[in-house]
Amino acid sequence: MMLASRIETDKGYVMNDQNENKTGKRHNSALAKTYWAANISILIKLLLVWFVVSFGAGIVFVEELNAFTVMGFPVGFWFAQQGSIYVFVVLIFVYAHHMHKVEKIFGISDDDDVDSYDLDNGGAP
């Protein structure tokens, strides 16, 4: 069997190209598409913030920002060297927080003690 056609999740479900889990039940592909749309929406927004901070503050607005200093360095230089990295690390935590909320909405949160990856019942265990 090809690797691309068979994926085993961390909860033990085996998904294949026909959207069937290991019990042979089909999962709700509309629910899965909605989940991934929410995920991609969050990713695009956060990457846009990172782009504006790293490209905008580090390159485009560098001359205006260099009028100010942080720890003795011009702010434009600081954003180009350090600031965008700090913003990226903060955005990782923001992404984790938002995805935790999305996963709770879709019933696939890893907080539960039960296996909640059953998409046949809207994520209900």
N, C-alpha and C positions, 0 to 999 in steps of 0.2 A: 504494500500500500504506500502511496506517495506521502511524503511528509506534509505537503501543503493541503492534503485532503483530510488529514486526521490531526486533531489538536486535543491534548489532554489538559484540562484545567487543573488548578491547584486543589480543587474540591473533588477531583476524581471523575468528573464528567468527561466523556469523550465526544467531541463535536466533530462532525464530518461535513462534507460539502452540502449534504441534504438537510442541514440544521437539525440533526437528530442527536439526542444525548445517548448515554450508554444503555438506557432502558428502551431505546427505540422510539421515544416520544419526540415529536417535533416541538421545538421551542417557538415562542412568539417572535417572529422576525421583525414585526412592526415595533414591538417594544424594544428589541435590541437596536433597531435603527434609530429610535427616538433617544435611547441612552447614548449612542455614539454621536448623535447630532448635538446633544447637550455637552458632551465631552469636547468635541471639536470647537463648539462655540466658546467654551471657557478657554481653551488653548489659544484660539485666534486672538481673543481679547487680551490675554496675558502676554502673548508674543508681541502684540502691537504696543503695549506699554513698554516692554523691554526694548523694542526697536526705537521708540521715541526717546527713551532715556539714553540708550547707548549711542544711537546715530545723531539724534537731535542735540543732546547736551554735550556729547563728546566731539562732534564734528561741526554741525550746522551753527549752533549758538555758542561755540567755544569762545569767540571774541567777546561777546557780551558777558558771558559767565566769568571770564578771566578778570573782570573788574573786581570780583570778590575773591577772598582767600579762605581756605580751610586748612588748618594745621600748617600754615605758611605757604601752601601751594595754591596756585590759581584754580578756581572751581572748575573751569572747563578742562584743564589738565587732569584734575582729580577725578572728574566723571569719566574721562577717557581711560584712565588707568585703574581706578578702584570703584567708583560709584556705580557703574553699570553692573559690575560683578555683585556688589551688595544688593542692588535691586533685583538681580536674577535670583539670588538666594532667597530673598523675601518672597518673590513670586512663586518659588517652589512651595513654600509653606501656604501661600494663598491658594495655589492650585490644589494642594492636598486637602485644605479645608473645604473648598467648594466641591471637590469630587466626593468628599465624605457626605456632604449634604445630598448630592445627586444620587449617590449609591443608596442612601437611606430612602429616598423617594422611590427608587426603582426596586427596593427590597433586596439589594445585593450587598448590603453593608457587611463588613467583616467583624462588626461588633457582636453579632449574634453567636450563640453557642450552637445553633442549629445550622444545617446546610440551607442557605437561602438563595441558591442559584437556580431554582426551579422557575424558568420563565414561562412555563405553561400556565401558571396561576398568577401571573403578574408579579413574579418574584417571591410569592408566598412560599414558605417551607412546606 
